Amino acid sequence: MSEKGRGGPPAILLLLLGVAVQFSAAAVAAGELLHQHDRMRRRAERFLSAFSAGAAPSPSVLLSHLRSLSFSFSAINSSAFLGGRWNIFVSSNSRVFRVTDYGADPTGRTDSTAAIQQALSDAFRPLSGRSLLAGIADLGGAEINLEGGSYLITRPISLPFSPAGNLKIHSGSLRASDDFPENRYVIELWASSSNQNRVSPDISSAATSAYDYEYITLSGIMVDANFRGGGIAVVNSLRTIISGCYIAQFESDGIWVQGGHETFISDSFLGQHITAGADPGERNFSSTAIRLMGNDNAVTDVVIFSAATGILVAGQANVLTGVHCYNKATGFGGTGIYLKSPGLTQNRIVNCYMDYTGIVSEDPTLLLVSGSFFLGDAGVVLKSVNGVMRGVDIVDNLFSGSGAGADIVRLDESGGAFTAVDQVRVERNSVEGMRVRSTSARAAGEANGSIWTVDFSPVLLFANRIDHVQYAVRAGSGFPNHALRNVSGNRVVIESDVPVAATVYVAVDQCGDSSSIFI
C-alpha cells in the first residue's frame, strides 16, 4: 500500500497547515505567539511520536521544520515596524509544561502517569548553570500545570533522580488506580536511582544527610489515594510548600515528611474518608493524616476530618497553628496530635481546635500548648517514657466538656513515674464541664482554732508535690504566732500558737522552677 493510501501525508499536511494558521495573524501579541508555538511544538512532538511507526515523510525531518519556524509579518500603513517588516524568531523556552500537551487525559478515563512523568522530566532540564543550595539545580520557577484535569495514575508521580528545585506542580486532581502499588504515594518527592525499587516508609533507610530537592511547591491539587497507599511523600527535601491541597482516601499517610528541613503545609484538607463528622465508621479510621519525621516544619490552617491520628510528630522545633482536628474521637481511641519524640519535643501547638480528639506528648520537653480550644472532653495527656518533663507550658486554653469529670490535663505514668520534672506550668486555662488540673492554685480557709488545712489535691496535676507555698493569716483580733507545718499529700497545714478566729489565704505551685533562688 502506498504511503498516500496509508493516510500519512494528509495528516502531516494538516498538522503543518494548523501550525501555519496559528501564527499567521499579525494582530496577535509576540508573547502569545511564543506561548502558542510552544504548545503546538509539544503537540507535534506527541503526534509524530505516535505517527513514527511507518509514516512518511520522516518525523524527524518534520520536527526539525517545526522547531525552526520563523515568521515575517508585513506592516500595513505603519512605520512602527523595523524596516517595514516584523521579523520574529519563535523560541521554545517556555517553562510552563502543560500535561495535556504530553498526552495526559484530563477526563481520568485512561492512564496519565507516563505523560505527567515526561512533563516532569522536561521540567527538570535547567536552562542555566544556576543553583539554589550547592548541588541543587535552579529550574527557574518551572511549572507543571495540571490544567484543572482529573488524571488517573497507575504508579507514583515521582520527581526525577536529579537534585533540583524552584518547581511548582499545581491546579488539578490525581487519582490512584485500582492497581496502584499499596506501599507507595501518589506524589513522591523522594530521590532514588531506581523509582521501581522504592518501598514503603522506612525511617532508618529513607533519610540521609543531603538534600535532594529545594523549593518544590505543590498547590491546588486534589490527591485521591483510592485506599491504596499514601498521598504525598516528602523525603530529604528543603523548603517544600504544600498549599491549598485536598488529600483523601489514603491508607497509610496523607502526607509523610521524612528528614529534610522546613516543609510548610498550609490551607489544606486531609481525611482518610470523605466525611464531615459523626461518621458511622469513625471507630474504624486507621491511618495518619500528617506524619512529620523531621525538624523545623510548620502546619498552618489545616483541617483533618478523618484518620486515626491527625498529626504524628517525631521531630523537633515544629509549629502547628490553626489546625482543626476532628479525625477520630478520643473515646474511640483516636488522637488529634501525637508528639512522639521523648525528651526532644521542642514543639509549639498554638491556636488549634481539638474537636473531640486530644493531644498526647511523650516525655515532653520545651512544649507549648496555648490559645487552643478543646471540645467534647478532649484534653492533653503527658505520657512518661523515661520519666522526664521539662519546660512545659499549657496555658491560656479553653476546655469544654460533657460534665463527666474528664481532666483537662492528665498524666500517663503506666510506663513509669515522672521523676525529672522542671519548669512545668499548667495554668490560666478556662474550663467548663471538665475537671481543672493545674500546677498552681489558690484557696482560702476560715476557722476558729489553731490549725487550718487547705486541700489542693482535687486541682494540682502532680500527686504529693508542692514546691512553693505562700500564705497569709487574717485574724479577727490579736497577733497570734503561726507557721507552715505540713504540705504532704498536696494539703497545706498551718498552725498558730493559740486558738483564734482567722482566715488563711494560701497559694501553691508545682512548677519546680530550677531558676528559683533560696536564701
Secondary structure, DSSP 8 states (H G I E B T S, - for coil): --TTTTTHHHHHHHHHHHHHHHT--TTS-HHHHHHHHHHHHHHHHHHHHHHTTT-SS-HHHHHHHHHT-EEEEE-SS-S-SGGGEEEEE------EEEGGGGT--TTSSSB-HHHHHHHHHHHTS-SSS-BSSTT-EEEEEEEEE-TT-EEEESS-EE--SS-EEEEEEEEEEEEE-TTS-TTSEEEEE---S-GGG--S--HHHH--SS--EEEEEEEEEEEE-TTTSEEEEEESEEEEEEES-EEE--SSEEEEEES-EEEEEEEEEEESS---S--TTGGG---EEEEEESSS-EEEEEEEEE-SEEEEE-SSS-EEES-EE-SS-GGGT-EEEEE--TT---EEEES-EEES--EEEES-EEEEEES-EEESS--EEEE-SSSEEEEEEEES-EEE--SS--BSEEEE-TT----EEEEEEEES-EEESSB--BSEEEEEEEEEEEEEEEE-TTTBSSTT---EEEEEEEESSS---EEEEE-GGGEEEEEEEEEEEEEEEEEEE----TT----
